[in-house]
Amino acid sequence: VFDDVEEFLTNLRDARENPVVAPQNFNSITREILKIPTGFLWGDLPKDLTFSNGTAEFMTSSKLQFGTLSFERDLNLKQRVINPGKDYADLQAFYQILLSQDRTPYKALFNR
């Protein structure tokens, strides 16, 4: 049993002969608001992204507004039973896009 959807996704393997059965619906919502410290300016933010296939969906957005950085990420598994073949390949593709987006850095620029 996995504590959350991210732990579940990190345990995916390339070859699968049996269905993946999630013990419960997996949904994860992250919302963060950070006050930008005095003297810092922000460079490029990761691009907002929405991705969906038959197995899972993912949305992420970030914005600078009123001296704060706001970040939101929502990911959901659409199925509790994910069969080998196309469904499992869709789950793996979803996870790779999730990893790519999560590893995109936020770039702060210091202004003296």
N, C-alpha and C positions, 0 to 999 in steps of 0.2 A: 504494500500500500504506500502510495506517495503522499507527501504532505501538501504538495501544490503542483500546478501544471508545469512549472519550470523544471522541477525535479523529475517529473514524468518525462518531459521532452529530452532531457540530457541523457536518458537511458535508452534512447532509440538506437537500434543497430541496423546495418545495411540489409541483411537477409532476414526474412521473417516467414515462418511456415504456419504459425497459428495467429488467430486474431489478437489484437491488443484490446483488453477490456479494462476500461477505466471504472474504478469502484464508485465514483460519483461524477457529477457534472464538473468539468474543470473550467473555471473562469477566473481571470485575474485582472484587476483594475488597479493601476498605479497612478496617483496624482501627487505631484510635488510642486511647491511654489518656493522659490529661493530668492531672497533679497540679494541684489547685486551689491557687493561691497563698494564703498566710495573709491574712486580711482580706477575701477575696472570698466572696460568697455567690452562688449561681446562681439566676436567675429561671426563666422558662419555657424548657424544652427543646422543640425541634421534636417533634411527635408521631411515634411509630413508624409506619412505613408499609410495607405489602406490596402490590405491584401485579403482575399477570401477565396477559398476553394471549397470543395464538397466536405472536407474534413474539419477545417478550422478557419478562423478569421482573426485578423490582427489590425489594430489601428494605433498609430502613434502621432502625436503632435507636440510642438513646442513653440512658444512665442515669448518675445520680450515686450513688456508693457509696464509702464509706471515704475521703473526701477526694479522689476522682478523678472525672473525667468520662470515660466510655467511649463510643466511637462505633464503629459497624459499618455498612458499606454493601456490599451484594453486588448486582451487576448482571450479567445474562447475556442474550446473544442466543440464542434457541432454534433459529434457522435460519441456515444459511450463505447461502442464496439467498432473497432477499425480493422477491417479485413486485410489480409495480405493482398498484394497486387496494387491496383490503382489507388485505393483508399490509403494504403500505407505509404505509397510513393507521394501522394498529396500531403500527408502528414510530415514526411521528411522534407519536402520542398518548403512547406510552411515554416518548419523549424530553421532551415537554412536562411530564409529571408528574415526571420525574427533575430537570429544571431547577427546577421549583417547589420541590421538596423540598430541593435543594442550595442554594437561595437563601434558605431560611428561616433567620433568624439565631438564634444562641445568645446569650442575654442574661445577662450577668454583672452582679451588683449588688455594689458595694463597700460594705463595712460598716466604718465608722470606730470 
